[in-house]
Amino acid sequence: MTQTPYVPHTEPALAGVRNFRDLGGLPAADGRQVRPGVLFRSGHLARATAEDAEFLGSLGLHTVFDFRNAADIRLEGEDIALPGVRNVNLPLSDPADGGEFWRMVREGGLDRLRAALSGGRAAGRMTASYREIVTTRTAEHGRVLHTLAQDAVPALMHCSAGKDRAGLSVMATLLALGVPAEAVEADYLESNAPHRRYTVQRRQDVDPATEAEVTELLSPLFEARAEYLAAAFAAIEETWGTTGRYLAEGLGLTPEMQELLQKRLLTD
């Protein structure tokens, strides 16, 4: 009998946390599924309201993985403290190359944005970053898998928007669980839902007449695009040949560790 995928009856309406979701129900190895309530993803927690914190506290989280860098944290703030939860900061490369670029995004005029982002430059920046994270941040992704296998669940993974750095960390985790690439992509693209999208605050004195063009120039930075994730998968194939070799040689995941990881995170 085909098992019905887990679908939450309601998605929590978090006021200060974007892009939150439970990965439970995704198809995984040997006909199993990701167990509901053990693996979550979201945007940063720095602006969580008291009600948000109460909800997050109800999840029984063991570990929160924060993939933001120091510039992000200075800009957005530290995550709220959740009682009894271990916070692990593993900074990953920012697709926007950190604080200086984001200052331009938030404050730069139209000419600067055109020079930096037009003609496919924004999308090119994103695909290059996805490839770089996959091939150069293997130690960090390996640490995530080993930490999860050592019973650090339930766990929440986030970066700023919960889309790129968290998205690739979730990708590595789901591949280790035997989740097929098409299901990884489908979950990744969920970040495009309007209520999940990261909102960037622009200067208030920008000419409203230019805002439509500004929005178009910035959109590749704030969208989850299949082409970005495809670049990550292509980098895996070019560097390691197969997903199995990526996990074993790139991330140091032994068969025993993978079995333990799947035992902790998948349905029986």
PyMOL commands that set and color helices and strands:
alter all, ss='L'
color gray80, all
select helices_A, chain A and resi 29-31+50-57+70-76+99-107+110-117+121-136+138-149+165-176+181-192+208-222+226-240+243-250+255-265
alter helices_A, ss='H'
color red, helices_A
select strands_A, chain A and resi 21-22+39-42+63-66+86-89+155-158
alter strands_A, ss='S'
color yellow, strands_A
deselect
rebuild
show_as cartoon
